[in-house]
Amino acid sequence: MALRPIDNALPVPPPERPMKQLKVSAPAAQKQPESKANDENMAPLQQQPPAGEASIDYVPSEQLVAIDDPDSEIQGMVEGLDSKDWMALCASLNKARQFAIFHSELLLPNLEKAMSVVVKAMKNPRSALIKTSIMASSDIFSAYGDKLLDSTTDAFDSLLLQLLLKASQDKKFVCEEADRALGSMVKSITPLPLLQKLKGYGSHHNLRVRAKAAVSISIAVSKMGMEEMKEFGFVPLAEMAIRLLNDKLPEAREAARNIVVSVYEVYTRDEEQKQEIWQSFCESYLAPVHAQSLIKITAGSPKSLLVQEMTAQDFHCLQ
């Protein structure tokens, strides 16, 4: 019997498994020392604004200057108001501000177009264009005042609505700029015709718009004299105040109290028994519960609480 080779008797060893290669990570880059600019004791580096935004300057009205040769530039400015490029439009709006302040007669023939462009720009989603247009509206109010009410279109009404909407926004810088523009409007336009424009917004469905309108109304009323209040009507003024006294926002309610005090002061100006005359008026023309509300506001009010002329700083963004 043939013997099996010894080699054949030994078990065949399994194939040797390859050794697992160790992953060697690259050495960590040595941390560079922070520059002095990022030192915690120094002011942080400012982020660069997006391209294009850096060239938009929000120049206050008092820093604007007259145009050297306005006659040669007026046509270019008017054509620039039709630009589709938002940066070019901002430049044209700023130029229109210069014309409104220093060369108002040259801009006057194109004033309605400028106002319509301002309104359209306020509806643009780009914040830089919105703010520039609001600043333009403020200068237009200051330059033209009551002339704006002579418009043959709804340019003024559209502008007023947009300002009230922007003043009611959550964006603080837009809200504050719109507040300043509303302050410029109330300061520049005769109270009675302005009140005729504002009164409808005192019952607007948007409570923030209603409150902003109430503030403007209260300032306009505070500037009215006896003849103006008679023309508008003491009773309509009192009824307007009553509606706002029950408003949800405190700004509207405070504005309503200011309206009441202004009307009280004018109505009883030449009377010795002021409170008695005021009480008689309220009880004669108003429902008992409303009459008592107005009487309570003026009863024992110290002189310091009476409404005085307010400026743009008296407007505050609604939180």
Secondary structure per residue as TSV (DSSP state, phi and psi in degrees):
chain	resnum	aa	ss	phi	psi
A	1	M	-	360.0	128.8
A	2	A	-	-76.1	135.4
A	3	L	-	-80.4	143.8
A	4	R	-	-76.3	139.7
A	5	P	-	-58.8	140.9
A	6	I	H	-59.5	-35.6
A	7	D	H	-60.6	-31.5
A	8	N	H	-77.9	-17.5
A	9	A	H	-81.9	-25.3
A	10	L	S	-74.3	140.7
A	11	P	-	-67.1	143.1
A	12	V	-	-77.1	118.2
A	13	P	-	-64.3	144.7
A	14	P	-	-66.1	152.1
A	15	P	-	-61.2	139.0
A	16	E	-	-67.8	127.6
A	17	R	-	-74.0	136.4
A	18	P	-	-66.0	144.1
A	19	M	-	-69.5	135.9
A	20	K	-	-68.6	127.6
A	21	Q	-	-76.5	129.9
A	22	L	-	-75.2	134.9
A	23	K	-	-83.2	120.5
A	24	V	-	-105.4	112.8
A	25	S	-	-80.0	150.9
A	26	A	-	-67.0	142.8
A	27	P	-	-60.5	139.5
A	28	A	-	-61.0	137.9
A	29	A	-	-65.1	138.2
A	30	Q	-	-64.4	127.0
A	31	K	-	-64.5	123.9
A	32	Q	-	-76.1	140.0
A	33	P	-	-63.0	139.8
A	34	E	-	-64.5	142.3
A	35	S	-	-73.0	161.5
A	36	K	G	-62.4	-24.6
A	37	A	G	-66.2	-23.9
A	38	N	G	-102.1	9.0
A	39	D	-	-59.7	138.4
A	40	E	T	-64.8	-17.2
A	41	N	T	-90.3	1.2
A	42	M	S	-117.8	161.9
A	43	A	-	-65.5	138.6
A	44	P	-	-65.9	155.4
A	45	L	-	-68.0	137.2
A	46	Q	-	-80.4	138.6
A	47	Q	-	-72.2	141.4
A	48	Q	-	-74.3	133.8
A	49	P	-	-66.3	158.2
A	50	P	-	-57.4	155.6
A	51	A	T	-58.2	133.2
A	52	G	T	99.1	-40.5
A	53	E	G	-66.4	-32.6
A	54	A	G	-64.2	-23.5
A	55	S	G	-88.5	-2.7
A	56	I	-	-90.0	115.8
A	57	D	-	-106.2	129.1
A	58	Y	-	-94.6	89.7
A	59	V	-	-87.8	122.2
A	60	P	-	-60.1	152.9
A	61	S	G	-56.9	-40.0
A	62	E	G	-69.5	-12.8
A	63	Q	G	-99.7	-4.4
A	64	L	-	-70.8	152.5
A	65	V	-	-125.8	161.3
A	66	A	-	-68.3	154.5
A	67	I	-	-87.6	134.9
A	68	D	S	-61.0	-46.4
A	69	D	S	-129.6	75.6
A	70	P	H	-62.5	-33.5
A	71	D	H	-62.4	-33.4
A	72	S	H	-84.4	-14.1
A	73	E	H	-106.6	-11.6
A	74	I	H	-63.2	-41.5
A	75	Q	H	-66.8	-39.9
A	76	G	H	-64.5	-37.1
A	77	M	H	-65.2	-43.9
A	78	V	H	-62.9	-42.9
A	79	E	H	-65.9	-34.1
A	80	G	H	-65.8	-22.9
A	81	L	T	-68.0	-15.3
A	82	D	T	-94.5	4.3
A	83	S	-	-65.7	142.1
A	84	K	S	-88.3	-13.3
A	85	D	S	-84.2	122.1
A	86	W	H	-66.2	-33.0
A	87	M	H	-68.8	-40.5
A	88	A	H	-65.2	-35.9
A	89	L	H	-67.1	-39.9
A	90	C	H	-59.6	-42.3
A	91	A	H	-63.1	-40.0
A	92	S	H	-68.8	-37.2
A	93	L	H	-65.3	-39.2
A	94	N	H	-66.3	-36.0
A	95	K	H	-66.8	-38.1
A	96	A	H	-63.1	-33.8
A	97	R	H	-62.7	-41.8
A	98	Q	H	-63.3	-41.7
A	99	F	H	-65.0	-40.8
A	100	A	H	-62.3	-40.3
A	101	I	H	-80.7	-43.4
A	102	F	H	-107.8	-21.3
A	103	H	-	-138.4	53.6
A	104	S	H	-61.6	-33.5
A	105	E	H	-66.0	-32.0
A	106	L	H	-71.7	-33.0
A	107	L	H	-81.6	-22.9
A	108	L	G	-52.7	-44.5
A	109	P	G	-61.9	-22.4
A	110	N	G	-112.6	19.9
A	111	L	H	-64.9	-43.6
A	112	E	H	-63.9	-37.4
A	113	K	H	-64.1	-43.6
A	114	A	H	-60.5	-41.5
A	115	M	H	-65.4	-40.1
A	116	S	H	-66.7	-35.7
A	117	V	H	-67.7	-40.0
A	118	V	H	-59.9	-45.3
A	119	V	H	-62.1	-45.4
A	120	K	H	-62.6	-39.5
A	121	A	H	-66.9	-32.1
A	122	M	H	-65.7	-22.4
A	123	K	T	-88.3	-5.7
A	124	N	S	-72.3	142.6
A	125	P	S	-72.5	-12.4
A	126	R	-	-81.0	120.5
A	127	S	H	-62.6	-37.8
A	128	A	H	-61.6	-39.1
A	129	L	H	-71.9	-37.4
A	130	I	H	-61.2	-49.2
A	131	K	H	-64.1	-41.8
A	132	T	H	-61.8	-41.0
A	133	S	H	-67.5	-36.6
A	134	I	H	-66.8	-40.7
A	135	M	H	-62.7	-36.9
A	136	A	H	-64.6	-39.9
A	137	S	H	-63.4	-38.1
A	138	S	H	-61.9	-43.1
A	139	D	H	-69.6	-33.5
A	140	I	H	-65.4	-41.8
A	141	F	H	-59.8	-46.9
A	142	S	H	-64.6	-35.9
A	143	A	H	-80.3	-35.4
A	144	Y	H	-113.6	-22.9
A	145	G	G	50.3	-123.6
A	146	D	G	-64.1	-20.1
A	147	K	G	-60.6	-25.9
A	148	L	G	-66.3	-25.3
A	149	L	G	-78.3	-11.7
A	150	D	G	-85.4	4.9
A	151	S	-	-60.3	140.1
A	152	T	S	-85.5	-3.9
A	153	T	S	-116.0	-172.3
A	154	D	S	-95.2	26.3
A	155	A	H	-58.3	-45.4
A	156	F	H	-66.9	-43.5
A	157	D	H	-61.4	-41.8
A	158	S	H	-65.1	-40.1
A	159	L	H	-65.1	-43.4
A	160	L	H	-60.5	-45.4
A	161	L	H	-61.9	-45.3
A	162	Q	H	-63.5	-38.3
A	163	L	H	-65.3	-41.2
A	164	L	H	-64.2	-38.2
A	165	L	H	-67.7	-43.7
A	166	K	H	-68.3	-34.4
A	167	A	H	-68.9	-16.4
A	168	S	T	-97.7	2.9
A	169	Q	S	-75.5	167.4
A	170	D	S	-85.6	-20.5
A	171	K	-	-70.1	112.4
A	172	K	H	-62.3	-42.6
A	173	F	H	-70.1	-30.0
A	174	V	H	-71.7	-44.0
A	175	C	H	-59.6	-45.9
A	176	E	H	-65.5	-38.8
A	177	E	H	-67.5	-39.5
A	178	A	H	-66.5	-36.5
A	179	D	H	-60.1	-42.6
A	180	R	H	-65.0	-38.2
A	181	A	H	-66.4	-40.6
A	182	L	H	-64.1	-37.6
A	183	G	H	-63.1	-40.3
A	184	S	H	-64.2	-38.7
A	185	M	H	-62.5	-49.8
A	186	V	H	-65.0	-33.2
A	187	K	H	-73.0	-30.1
A	188	S	H	-98.2	-18.7
A	189	I	S	-110.4	141.3
A	190	T	-	-55.9	133.7
A	191	P	H	-58.2	-44.9
A	192	L	H	-63.3	-53.5
A	193	P	H	-64.1	-30.9
A	194	L	H	-67.6	-39.4
A	195	L	H	-62.6	-36.1
A	196	Q	H	-61.7	-33.6
A	197	K	H	-76.8	-33.6
A	198	L	H	-84.9	-26.0
A	199	K	G	-59.0	-34.2
A	200	G	G	-65.2	-30.3
A	201	Y	G	-76.5	-10.4
A	202	G	G	-69.6	-11.5
A	203	S	G	-125.5	26.2
A	204	H	-	-62.9	148.4
A	205	H	S	-70.1	-25.4
A	206	N	S	-83.4	116.7
A	207	L	H	-65.8	-29.9
A	208	R	H	-72.3	-42.0
A	209	V	H	-60.6	-41.8
A	210	R	H	-60.7	-42.1
A	211	A	H	-67.6	-41.9
A	212	K	H	-62.9	-41.4
A	213	A	H	-64.3	-38.5
A	214	A	H	-61.4	-38.9
A	215	V	H	-63.9	-45.6
A	216	S	H	-63.9	-39.8
A	217	I	H	-61.5	-44.6
A	218	S	H	-63.1	-36.8
A	219	I	H	-69.6	-42.1
A	220	A	H	-61.8	-43.4
A	221	V	H	-63.8	-37.6
A	222	S	H	-64.9	-19.2
A	223	K	T	-95.7	-1.9
A	224	M	-	-87.2	146.2
A	225	G	-	-101.5	-170.7
A	226	M	H	-60.2	-48.7
A	227	E	H	-64.1	-40.4
A	228	E	H	-66.3	-41.9
A	229	M	H	-67.3	-36.0
A	230	K	H	-63.0	-41.6
A	231	E	H	-65.7	-42.2
A	232	F	H	-72.4	-39.5
A	233	G	-	114.1	121.4
A	234	F	H	-65.3	-38.6
A	235	V	H	-66.3	-48.0
A	236	P	H	-58.1	-36.0
A	237	L	H	-64.1	-43.7
A	238	A	H	-65.1	-41.2
A	239	E	H	-66.0	-37.0
A	240	M	H	-61.9	-43.5
A	241	A	H	-63.7	-39.8
A	242	I	H	-61.0	-43.6
A	243	R	H	-61.4	-41.8
A	244	L	H	-75.1	-23.5
A	245	L	H	-63.6	-23.3
A	246	N	T	-101.3	14.7
A	247	D	-	-70.5	159.0
A	248	K	S	-76.2	-29.9
A	249	L	S	-93.8	137.1
A	250	P	H	-63.3	-30.3
A	251	E	H	-62.0	-39.4
A	252	A	H	-69.1	-40.0
A	253	R	H	-67.1	-38.6
A	254	E	H	-66.4	-40.3
A	255	A	H	-61.7	-38.5
A	256	A	H	-63.3	-41.2
A	257	R	H	-64.2	-37.5
A	258	N	H	-64.1	-38.8
A	259	I	H	-61.9	-44.8
A	260	V	H	-59.8	-46.2
A	261	V	H	-64.8	-39.0
A	262	S	H	-63.7	-44.7
A	263	V	H	-65.6	-41.8
A	264	Y	H	-59.1	-45.4
A	265	E	H	-62.3	-43.6
A	266	V	H	-72.4	-43.3
A	267	Y	H	-64.5	-32.9
A	268	T	T	-108.9	16.8
A	269	R	T	-57.0	-43.0
A	270	D	T	-100.6	16.4
A	271	E	-	-104.7	143.2
A	272	E	S	-81.5	-43.6
A	273	Q	S	-94.2	72.7
A	274	K	H	-60.4	-50.5
A	275	Q	H	-65.0	-37.5
A	276	E	H	-66.0	-41.6
A	277	I	H	-64.7	-41.9
A	278	W	H	-64.7	-42.5
A	279	Q	H	-61.7	-41.5
A	280	S	H	-63.0	-41.7
A	281	F	H	-62.1	-49.3
A	282	C	H	-61.9	-45.1
A	283	E	H	-71.4	-21.9
A	284	S	H	-81.3	-30.9
A	285	Y	H	-117.3	-9.7
A	286	L	S	-122.6	157.8
A	287	A	-	-61.4	148.8
A	288	P	H	-53.0	-43.5
A	289	V	H	-66.0	-37.1
A	290	H	H	-73.3	-38.8
A	291	A	H	-59.3	-44.0
A	292	Q	H	-64.8	-33.4
A	293	S	H	-63.7	-44.4
A	294	L	H	-71.8	-37.0
A	295	I	H	-64.5	-39.1
A	296	K	H	-64.2	-35.8
A	297	I	H	-64.2	-40.6
A	298	T	H	-91.2	-16.1
A	299	A	T	-68.2	117.8
A	300	G	T	69.9	16.3
A	301	S	-	-71.3	123.9
A	302	P	-	-66.6	155.7
A	303	K	G	-56.5	-31.5
A	304	S	G	-67.0	-17.1
A	305	L	G	-88.7	-9.8
A	306	L	S	-68.3	148.7
A	307	V	-	-71.1	134.7
A	308	Q	-	-117.3	167.0
A	309	E	-	-62.1	129.8
A	310	M	-	-105.4	156.1
A	311	T	-	-115.8	-173.9
A	312	A	G	-60.8	-27.3
A	313	Q	G	-67.1	-15.2
A	314	D	G	-81.0	-8.2
A	315	F	-	-85.1	139.0
A	316	H	-	-134.4	143.8
A	317	C	-	-66.6	138.1
A	318	L	-	-76.7	133.6
A	319	Q	-	-91.3	360.0
